[in-house]
Amino acid sequence: MQQKIIILDFGSQTTQLIGRRVRELDTFWEIRPYNKFPKDDPSVIGVILSGSPYSVHDPEAFSVDLSEFIGRLPVLGICYGAQFISHTLGGRVEKADSREYGRAHLETVDTTNPLFRGFDEHSQVWMSHGDTITAIPEGFKTIASTHDVRQAAYASENQPVWAVQFHPEVYHTVQGKQLLKNFVVDICGSRQEWSAASFVETTVAELKAQLGNDRVILGLSGGVDSSVCATLLNRAIGKNLTCIFVDHGMLRKNEFQKVMEAYSGLGLNVIGVDASKKFFTDLAGVTEPEEKRKIIGRDFVEVFNAEAKKITDARWLAQGTIYPDRIESLNITGKVIKSHHNVGGLPKEMHLQLCEPLKWLFKDEVRRVGRELGMPERLIKRHPFPGPGLAVRILGDITPEKVRVLQEADDIFIEGLHAWKADDGQPLYDHVWQAGAVLLSTVRSVGVMGDERTYENPIALRAVTSTDAMTADWAHLPYEFLAKVSNEIINKVRGVNRVCYDISSKPPATIEWE
């Protein structure tokens, strides 16, 4: 049985970072909404309570019944989690005189306590809270303090409960990983068995048990996630998997043909459907980004459903949904950030159950699994590509001609990244998390080509570095490379007379423009 840590999400911006740090300790985790603790799961070895944008005194503050796990499992409260434990069990939480935000240093720390073993004196931590714990519950003791925060950390004297007012998951808490290792490995007893190999072994066994001899349909997108999902399912159920690859007309240049050839090489049973005419017709005149996404999602389901109905004995729909897809689509407060093509439920008429074997993984972990499955490196290293395709990289309405222009510009950029060698001898493409071109079709800029004045569209190039798409920074590509690509796009792509480079980070910007 695979051990896991449950992280209860109270809405913190850094909840996913907690998960990242736990996974770095080769330990599986699941992030659950604050009120969805899995009571009867014997594989759970510990619980972490995240931070929150709320105060424990707010009427709308999230709360959980601590008796579901305190006394049964080791518990670590972080920031709001620490305040919530104190407030609920009889301590006192009050509004701080000023918001405590930024670097602080532990002035006293009980290094004999299991949570702080291996800690240095005056270790730097990161605070981010408006309330402060002024009294801890009876039966608890203070185990760390800073100059301004008396109860920087506390622990129960008779139960496995710990709480820290700071954020061990963030980079600025210098020994945060040590603290989480003390909790996850030493206190909770993680065997540190999670790896790509163990994930494949465990997941294939689970898929065989879950699916049995049932027929499964998978919608392929050509990207890493759905491709790894298909290969994983193929290993588990073989001929009982049928893949459907829908071309909505907004893929990259020659993408449909290239991807179909790659899937054939993997031994997958794939049905290719060219539905571009329908998508272009339904998108005509639509300019609002979210509406574009919804139309593409709706049409995809209609096309996919029509093809899937031909497989009359299918009982499951598999999707390559990964963890960032789910948290970008709906956060803990129920607010939609952006709709995602893999998230949002199934049409009732399909009567299929959902199978998402990658739903707890980040992108870099999906790639590790792909390598473990022996997939081609070129496919594994493919940059993420949005489900709606180039439709969300064209500002304004969508036409076949605009798609053609963007496909040509994008192809020059991407192939250029493959061809240009970085200082370490590797292609620039491998140093970039995601790259693509954006057509600013709602903007016309003046230019001069030859002796003629032009009034055409700009292209924006976007390339970012990241590890999991939760945050991203713009890639510092060589000026010489950008100059070469810019000249080639302007000279070869009819309809473009200007090229810009996007140097925005995420946050505040997103990776895609729409």
VOGU-3710 file (C-alpha; in Angstrom, 3 decimals, decimal comma):
1> mqqkiiildf> 0,000/0,000/0,000  1,389/3,406/-0,990  1,738/5,750/1,973  0,430/9,298/1,641  0,331/12,623/3,433  -2,986/14,477/3,309  -2,667/18,252/2,914  -5,899/20,019/3,853  -6,208/23,172/1,758  -7,626/26,233/3,516
11> gsqttqligr> -7,025/28,424/0,457  -3,377/29,389/0,825  -1,448/30,516/-2,248  1,400/28,209/-1,154  -0,573/25,003/-0,549  0,809/23,523/-3,761  4,326/24,338/-2,596  3,734/22,193/0,475  2,895/19,348/-1,876  6,021/19,984/-3,930
21> rvreldtfwe> 8,237/19,839/-0,847  6,603/16,620/0,373  7,024/15,002/-3,063  10,707/16,045/-3,010  10,938/13,788/0,040  9,842/10,875/-2,195  6,501/10,745/-0,415  3,094/10,714/-2,087  0,517/13,326/-1,094  -2,998/14,390/-1,855
31> irpynkfpkd> -4,238/17,943/-1,460  -7,859/17,875/-0,338  -10,335/20,694/0,375  -10,224/21,602/4,071  -13,504/19,753/4,753  -12,807/16,593/2,720  -10,512/14,537/4,932  -10,574/10,852/3,810  -11,598/9,236/7,084  -11,283/5,588/6,114
41> dpsvigvils> -8,049/5,601/4,122  -5,484/3,337/5,838  -2,664/4,615/3,613  -2,687/8,072/5,262  0,310/8,513/7,580  0,004/12,220/8,457  -1,971/15,443/7,994  -0,814/18,986/7,179  -3,123/21,987/7,573  -2,284/24,796/5,128
51> gspysvhdpe> -2,402/28,554/5,448  -5,432/30,620/4,426  -6,379/34,129/3,268  -8,855/34,279/6,165  -8,548/35,088/9,840  -9,874/32,457/12,237  -12,252/35,173/13,440  -13,810/35,821/10,024  -17,424/34,593/9,746  -16,590/32,895/6,435
61> afsvdlsefi> -13,350/31,324/7,704  -12,859/27,680/6,745  -12,968/25,147/9,574  -12,574/21,405/10,022  -13,435/18,913/12,762  -9,985/18,261/14,248  -11,234/15,124/15,992  -11,230/13,410/12,577  -7,458/13,063/12,798  -5,951/14,558/15,970
71> grlpvlgicy> -5,113/11,684/18,277  -5,101/9,253/15,334  -2,393/10,675/13,061  0,535/13,101/13,313  -0,649/16,634/12,494  1,276/19,749/11,399  -0,478/23,116/11,221  1,119/25,849/9,087  0,283/29,555/9,600  -3,558/29,604/9,537
81> gaqfishtlg> -3,422/25,890/10,343  -1,422/26,703/13,496  -3,824/29,499/14,425  -6,848/27,300/13,782  -5,545/24,508/16,049  -4,838/26,983/18,858  -8,150/28,834/18,447  -10,181/25,600/18,312  -8,503/23,851/21,243  -8,707/26,749/23,708
91> grvekadsre> -5,745/28,984/22,906  -5,990/32,606/21,858  -5,459/34,223/18,453  -5,515/38,014/18,171  -4,969/40,592/15,463  -1,301/41,581/15,314  -0,380/45,255/15,827  1,063/45,163/12,328  1,013/42,501/9,641  3,958/40,152/10,211
101> ygrahletvd> 5,310/39,577/6,721  8,782/38,686/5,489  11,993/37,299/6,887  12,382/36,588/10,594  14,921/34,630/12,632  14,279/32,056/15,318  15,796/33,353/18,555  14,884/30,374/20,668  14,263/26,901/19,268  13,968/23,554/21,037
111> ttnplfrgfd> 16,248/21,409/18,891  15,464/18,392/21,083  11,912/18,438/19,752  11,501/16,026/16,810  10,209/18,822/14,554  13,368/20,919/14,955  16,089/18,297/15,007  19,076/19,460/12,988  18,086/23,142/13,124  20,702/25,870/13,423
121> ehsqvwmshg> 20,529/28,744/15,892  18,849/31,880/14,494  17,555/29,992/11,452  15,744/32,249/8,983  12,002/31,693/8,490  9,278/33,419/6,450  6,247/34,965/8,127  3,035/35,993/6,382  0,077/36,626/8,684  -2,134/39,367/10,095
131> dtitaipegf> -3,173/37,499/13,266  -0,821/36,134/15,895  -1,119/33,377/18,504  -0,989/35,022/21,933  -1,793/31,915/24,011  -1,541/28,222/23,212  -4,002/25,579/24,427  -3,554/23,718/27,703  -1,313/20,694/27,277  0,837/22,392/24,605
141> ktiasthdvr> 4,286/23,993/24,866  6,195/26,618/22,909  9,099/25,138/20,927  10,283/28,153/18,894  10,090/31,955/19,051  11,295/34,985/17,111  11,894/38,532/18,340  8,312/39,528/17,501  6,457/36,214/17,622  6,458/34,357/20,917
151> qaayasenqp> 4,514/31,361/19,575  6,464/30,837/16,361  5,995/27,097/16,893  4,301/24,936/19,499  3,623/21,256/20,127  1,331/19,045/22,164  2,877/17,434/25,218  0,839/14,241/24,897  -0,318/13,936/21,254  1,527/14,039/17,892
161> vwavqfhpev> 0,483/17,605/17,065  2,823/20,391/15,925  2,150/23,886/14,633  4,330/26,610/13,118  3,381/30,236/12,552  5,851/30,551/9,650  5,871/28,901/6,204  8,392/26,047/5,940  7,379/25,357/2,336  8,729/28,616/0,884
171> yhtvqgkqll> 12,283/29,147/-0,296  12,984/31,926/2,233  12,588/29,555/5,179  16,157/28,295/4,941  15,647/25,025/6,806  12,027/24,505/5,764  12,809/21,295/3,925  14,558/19,971/7,036  11,459/20,722/9,117  9,171/18,983/6,633
181> knfvvdicgs> 11,549/16,018/6,454  11,476/15,789/10,250  7,690/15,699/10,139  7,072/13,531/7,062  9,912/11,031/7,437  10,836/10,912/11,131  7,488/11,658/12,758  5,009/10,230/10,217  7,295/7,344/9,252  7,361/7,776/5,473
191> rqewsaasfv> 9,327/4,996/3,805  10,174/7,480/0,998  9,114/4,978/-1,627  7,524/7,341/-4,170  9,389/7,461/-7,490  8,495/7,357/-11,160  9,123/3,601/-11,134  6,958/3,030/-8,063  4,239/5,255/-9,529  4,160/3,222/-12,744
201> ettvaelkaq> 4,088/-0,076/-10,868  1,395/1,037/-8,422  -0,745/2,837/-11,014  -0,667/0,001/-13,554  -1,811/-2,405/-10,813  -4,550/0,026/-9,737  -5,718/0,525/-13,326  -5,927/-3,226/-13,910  -8,011/-3,588/-10,749  -10,170/-0,531/-11,517
211> lgndrvilgl> -10,823/-1,211/-15,206  -10,733/-5,004/-15,381  -11,682/-6,046/-18,899  -13,642/-2,835/-19,605  -13,172/-0,818/-22,776  -11,612/2,635/-22,244  -11,658/5,688/-24,524  -8,976/8,349/-24,243  -8,976/11,764/-25,878  -5,456/12,496/-27,071
221> sggvdssvca> -4,222/16,049/-27,525  -0,714/15,397/-28,796  0,778/16,777/-25,589  2,923/15,116/-22,936  0,114/14,536/-20,424  -2,342/12,677/-22,644  0,499/10,781/-24,326  1,899/9,535/-21,014  -1,629/8,731/-19,868  -2,206/6,686/-23,034
231> tllnraigkn> 1,090/4,813/-22,693  0,385/4,059/-19,041  -3,104/2,757/-19,867  -1,749/0,783/-22,810  0,605/-0,998/-20,445  -2,275/-1,779/-18,086  -5,085/-2,795/-20,476  -3,541/-3,018/-23,968  -6,109/-3,594/-26,724  -8,986/-2,437/-24,507
241> ltcifvdhgm> -7,799/1,168/-24,947  -9,005/3,218/-27,922  -7,577/6,724/-28,387  -9,298/9,531/-30,286  -7,278/12,476/-31,575  -9,463/15,415/-32,686  -7,940/18,049/-34,958  -9,809/21,296/-34,257  -7,779/23,150/-36,874  -5,800/25,207/-34,357
251> lrknefqkvm> -2,889/22,868/-33,761  0,677/23,798/-34,629  1,912/23,520/-38,211  1,671/19,895/-39,453  0,959/18,794/-35,862  -1,826/16,375/-36,704  0,293/14,310/-39,093  3,413/14,346/-36,886  1,533/13,274/-33,763  -0,344/10,478/-35,513
261> eaysglglnv> 2,994/9,091/-36,704  4,433/9,310/-33,171  1,457/7,457/-31,695  1,731/4,734/-34,298  5,321/4,216/-33,187  4,141/3,761/-29,591  1,795/0,973/-30,627  -1,339/2,876/-29,625  -4,721/2,307/-31,228  -5,570/5,845/-32,397
271> igvdaskkff> -8,490/7,199/-34,423  -7,773/10,607/-36,014  -10,673/12,997/-36,712  -10,364/16,207/-38,759  -13,131/18,463/-37,456  -11,532/21,828/-38,219  -14,415/23,057/-40,404  -16,930/22,720/-37,550  -14,686/24,545/-35,066  -13,946/27,451/-37,399
281> tdlagvtepe> -17,658/27,816/-38,196  -18,697/27,890/-34,533  -15,890/30,302/-33,555  -16,665/32,807/-36,282  -16,896/36,323/-34,859  -16,225/35,257/-31,237  -13,631/37,436/-29,480  -14,119/36,866/-25,729  -11,400/34,447/-24,470  -13,504/32,433/-22,054
291> ekrkiigrdf> -16,274/32,070/-24,641  -13,714/30,789/-27,150  -12,545/28,201/-24,641  -16,104/27,097/-23,918  -17,033/26,761/-27,606  -13,925/24,698/-28,288  -14,603/22,563/-25,228  -18,239/22,054/-26,263  -17,375/21,230/-29,855  -14,619/18,880/-28,775
301> vevfnaeakk> -17,081/16,955/-26,625  -19,599/16,803/-29,502  -17,022/15,511/-31,996  -15,451/13,198/-29,483  -18,840/11,923/-28,339  -19,923/11,172/-31,929  -16,776/9,108/-32,478  -16,933/7,493/-29,035  -20,520/6,326/-29,602  -19,197/4,042/-32,328
311> itdarwlaqg> -17,372/2,133/-29,582  -20,568/0,754/-28,096  -19,022/-1,274/-25,278  -16,908/1,551/-23,790  -17,428/2,159/-20,070  -14,621/4,598/-19,171  -13,270/7,916/-20,405  -9,600/8,481/-19,587  -8,042/11,956/-19,485  -4,500/13,225/-19,033
321> tiypdriesl> -5,558/15,741/-16,395  -2,674/16,723/-14,118  -2,706/18,603/-10,836  -2,119/22,181/-12,111  -5,061/21,744/-14,548  -7,398/21,188/-11,647  -6,228/23,997/-9,384  -6,168/26,528/-12,257  -9,745/25,665/-13,145  -11,281/25,939/-9,696
331> nitgkviksh> -9,675/27,171/-6,503  -10,737/26,287/-2,950  -13,177/29,214/-2,770  -14,985/27,895/-5,843  -13,872/30,725/-8,148  -13,008/29,825/-11,726  -9,576/31,087/-12,799  -9,908/29,773/-16,344  -11,782/26,836/-17,733  -9,633/23,888/-18,754
341> hnvgglpkem> -10,325/21,395/-21,515  -9,726/18,434/-19,187  -11,719/19,747/-16,231  -15,410/20,319/-15,877  -17,193/17,026/-15,972  -18,597/14,733/-18,623  -21,741/15,153/-20,690  -24,445/13,014/-19,124  -25,312/11,328/-22,395  -21,882/9,706/-22,593
351> hlqlceplkw> -22,641/7,473/-19,597  -18,930/6,952/-19,017  -16,970/6,818/-15,802  -13,891/9,024/-15,508  -10,332/7,706/-15,209  -7,518/10,224/-14,487  -4,342/8,339/-13,536  -2,100/11,447/-13,577  -4,351/13,779/-11,571  -1,952/14,187/-8,622
361> lfkdevrrvg> 1,201/14,795/-10,687  2,983/17,964/-11,736  4,320/18,301/-15,287  7,938/17,491/-14,450  6,759/14,346/-12,661  4,698/13,327/-15,706  7,876/13,550/-17,782  9,719/11,341/-15,285  6,930/8,776/-15,620  7,146/8,987/-19,422
371> relgmperli> 10,854/8,204/-19,315  10,176/5,295/-16,970  7,696/4,003/-19,575  10,387/4,191/-22,275  8,692/6,883/-24,373  10,700/8,812/-27,021  12,572/11,781/-25,578  11,280/14,167/-28,250  7,706/13,427/-27,161  8,516/13,609/-23,444
381> krhpfpgpgl> 10,255/16,967/-23,800  7,410/18,575/-25,734  6,400/21,883/-24,250  2,902/22,190/-22,796  0,352/23,315/-25,371  -3,102/24,711/-24,511  -6,089/22,478/-25,165  -7,846/25,202/-27,209  -4,648/25,415/-29,231  -3,779/28,585/-31,124
391> avrilgditp> -7,282/29,965/-30,480  -6,038/31,364/-27,149  -2,911/32,722/-28,811  -4,877/34,823/-31,300  -6,308/38,014/-29,825  -9,744/38,649/-31,250  -11,791/36,440/-33,538  -10,509/33,251/-35,158  -10,203/32,683/-38,909  -8,305/30,063/-40,925
401> ekvrvlqead> -6,057/32,809/-42,324  -5,098/34,077/-38,843  -4,330/30,517/-37,803  -2,154/30,087/-40,886  -0,181/33,241/-40,066  0,341/32,164/-36,472  1,252/28,598/-37,418  4,012/29,875/-39,721  5,412/32,282/-37,107  5,158/29,752/-34,326
411> difieglhaw> 6,901/27,093/-36,412  9,853/29,396/-37,094  10,147/30,154/-33,362  9,855/26,563/-32,124  12,127/25,051/-34,783  14,600/27,835/-34,064  14,646/26,871/-30,381  15,374/23,269/-31,385  18,204/24,300/-33,704  19,972/26,917/-31,548
421> kaddgqplyd> 22,478/25,472/-29,085  22,804/26,921/-25,578  26,177/27,326/-23,850  26,000/23,745/-22,543  25,535/22,381/-26,048  21,865/21,496/-25,525  19,073/22,986/-27,657  17,537/26,177/-26,298  14,221/24,305/-26,466  15,336/22,066/-23,585
431> hvwqagavll> 16,062/25,100/-21,386  12,545/26,490/-21,834  9,425/25,240/-20,074  6,963/26,537/-22,649  7,209/28,693/-25,740  4,926/29,919/-28,458  3,931/32,837/-30,622  0,894/35,082/-30,109  -0,878/36,908/-32,947  -2,049/40,369/-31,902
441> stvrsvgvmg> -4,723/40,448/-34,553  -6,600/43,262/-32,783  -3,533/45,500/-33,178  -2,201/46,951/-36,452  1,235/48,532/-36,541  2,844/50,661/-39,192  5,977/49,424/-40,942  8,060/49,799/-44,088  8,926/46,879/-46,358  10,999/47,807/-49,385
451> dertyenpia> 9,664/51,153/-50,528  6,129/50,490/-49,315  4,341/51,447/-46,146  2,703/48,470/-44,374  -0,049/48,294/-41,802  -0,048/44,753/-40,453  -0,151/42,687/-37,273  2,530/42,229/-34,619  3,618/38,825/-33,326  4,545/38,451/-29,659
461> lravtstdam> 6,952/35,668/-28,715  6,534/34,065/-25,299  9,051/31,731/-23,639  9,131/30,923/-19,922  11,091/28,832/-17,463  9,333/26,880/-14,720  9,229/23,524/-12,951  5,495/22,988/-12,514  3,668/25,932/-14,197  2,474/27,256/-10,827
471> tadwahlpye> 5,000/30,073/-11,198  7,095/31,007/-14,222  9,734/33,514/-15,264  10,441/34,789/-18,756  13,284/32,953/-20,465  16,405/35,052/-21,024  16,957/34,015/-24,628  20,072/35,281/-26,439  19,597/38,579/-28,279  21,232/37,058/-31,349
481> flakvsneii> 18,642/34,266/-31,383  15,730/36,667/-30,951  17,079/38,868/-33,740  17,387/35,897/-36,095  13,865/34,637/-35,338  12,379/38,120/-35,624  13,967/38,714/-39,027  12,878/35,318/-40,296  9,260/35,763/-39,187  8,972/39,249/-40,698
491> nkvrgvnrvc> 10,612/38,189/-43,949  8,738/34,911/-44,419  5,284/35,319/-42,849  2,873/37,380/-44,898  0,769/39,665/-42,676  3,387/40,315/-39,956  5,618/43,394/-39,808  6,679/43,521/-36,153  7,902/40,998/-33,529  7,916/41,630/-29,767
501> ydisskppat> 9,188/39,514/-26,853  7,055/39,081/-23,713  9,111/39,578/-20,523  6,292/39,114/-17,998  6,517/36,612/-15,135  3,738/34,460/-13,645  2,340/35,877/-11,438  1,145/38,494/-12,196  0,791/37,431/-15,838  -0,246/33,943/-16,933
511> iewe> 1,764/31,923/-19,420  -0,929/32,185/-22,104  -2,266/35,537/-23,224  -5,917/34,432/-23,080
//
